[in-house]
Amino acid sequence: MMVFIIAVHILVCLGLILVILVQSGRGGGLVESFSNVESMFGPKTNVFMTRLTTIFASLFLLTCVSLAFLASRQSRSLVEGARLNKIQNQTGQVATSTDNATQPVSETTQ
């Protein structure tokens, strides 16, 4: 499920970037380079591009929230994993040092 949402998220990101770059803004945007875009959508190109930008932005927000929700529901955490490894290493060293400390003592008492 998460892989599917990540794939959709990447496609939405690329589409949003493309739609924003193609729009004509104050400086003209890339529409001047793509002169056939204006003729493809007709005189209402600006309205169409604004709606398309709104749709892509909404999808982007939806996929971001979905990914955040799914990530929070997963039981694994990198920080907790690092803490567990550190605790296990410390307890392993303590156990090893106590074993080493008791062995020479037991040998000298015998």
C-alpha positions as CSV (number, residue, x, y, z in Angstrom):
1,M,0.0,0.0,0.0
2,M,2.8,2.4,1.0
3,V,4.7,1.7,-2.2
4,F,1.6,2.5,-4.3
5,I,1.1,5.8,-2.5
6,I,4.8,6.7,-2.9
7,A,4.5,6.0,-6.7
8,V,1.4,8.1,-7.0
9,H,3.1,10.8,-4.9
10,I,6.1,10.9,-7.3
11,L,3.8,11.1,-10.3
12,V,1.8,13.9,-8.7
13,C,5.0,15.8,-7.9
14,L,6.2,15.6,-11.4
15,G,2.8,16.6,-12.8
16,L,2.6,19.6,-10.4
17,I,6.1,20.8,-11.4
18,L,5.2,20.5,-15.1
19,V,1.9,22.3,-14.8
20,I,3.5,25.1,-12.8
21,L,6.3,25.6,-15.2
22,V,4.0,25.6,-18.2
23,Q,1.7,28.3,-16.8
24,S,2.3,31.8,-18.0
25,G,3.1,34.0,-15.1
26,R,4.3,37.6,-14.9
27,G,7.5,36.6,-16.8
28,G,5.7,34.5,-19.4
29,G,6.8,31.1,-18.0
30,L,7.6,28.3,-20.4
31,V,4.4,28.9,-22.3
32,E,6.3,31.1,-24.7
33,S,8.5,28.1,-25.5
34,F,5.5,25.9,-26.0
35,S,3.5,28.0,-28.3
36,N,1.2,25.1,-29.2
37,V,0.0,24.8,-25.6
38,E,-2.1,27.9,-26.0
39,S,-3.7,26.7,-29.2
40,M,-4.3,23.2,-27.7
41,F,-6.5,24.4,-24.9
42,G,-8.0,27.4,-26.6
43,P,-8.7,30.8,-25.2
44,K,-9.4,29.5,-21.7
45,T,-5.9,28.1,-21.2
46,N,-5.3,30.1,-18.0
47,V,-8.5,28.8,-16.4
48,F,-7.7,25.2,-17.3
49,M,-4.1,25.5,-16.0
50,T,-5.3,27.0,-12.7
51,R,-7.8,24.2,-12.2
52,L,-5.2,21.6,-13.1
53,T,-2.8,23.2,-10.6
54,T,-5.5,23.1,-7.9
55,I,-6.1,19.4,-8.7
56,F,-2.5,18.5,-8.5
57,A,-1.9,20.5,-5.4
58,S,-4.9,18.8,-3.7
59,L,-3.6,15.3,-4.7
60,F,-0.1,16.3,-3.4
61,L,-1.6,17.3,-0.1
62,L,-3.6,14.1,0.1
63,T,-0.7,11.8,-0.7
64,C,1.5,13.7,1.8
65,V,-1.0,13.3,4.6
66,S,-1.6,9.6,3.7
67,L,2.1,8.9,3.7
68,A,2.5,10.6,7.1
69,F,-0.4,8.6,8.5
70,L,0.9,5.3,7.2
71,A,4.4,6.1,8.5
72,S,3.1,6.9,12.0
73,R,1.2,3.6,12.1
74,Q,4.3,1.5,11.4
75,S,5.7,0.0,14.6
76,R,9.4,0.4,13.6
77,S,11.4,3.5,14.4
78,L,15.0,4.2,13.5
79,V,15.5,6.1,16.8
80,E,14.0,3.3,18.9
81,G,16.1,0.7,17.0
82,A,19.3,2.6,17.7
83,R,18.4,2.9,21.4
84,L,17.7,-0.8,21.6
85,N,21.0,-1.7,20.0
86,K,22.8,0.6,22.3
87,I,21.2,-0.9,25.4
88,Q,21.8,-4.4,24.1
89,N,25.5,-3.6,23.5
90,Q,25.8,-2.1,27.0
91,T,24.2,-5.0,28.7
92,G,26.3,-7.4,26.6
93,Q,29.5,-5.6,27.7
94,V,28.3,-5.6,31.4
95,A,27.6,-9.3,31.2
96,T,31.0,-10.0,29.6
97,S,32.8,-7.9,32.1
98,T,31.1,-9.6,35.0
99,D,31.9,-13.0,33.6
100,N,35.5,-12.0,33.2
101,A,35.6,-10.6,36.7
102,T,34.1,-13.6,38.3
103,Q,36.3,-16.1,36.6
104,P,39.6,-14.9,37.9
105,V,38.1,-14.6,41.4
106,S,36.8,-18.1,41.3
107,E,40.1,-19.5,40.0
108,T,42.0,-17.7,42.8
109,T,39.7,-19.0,45.5
110,Q,40.1,-22.6,44.4
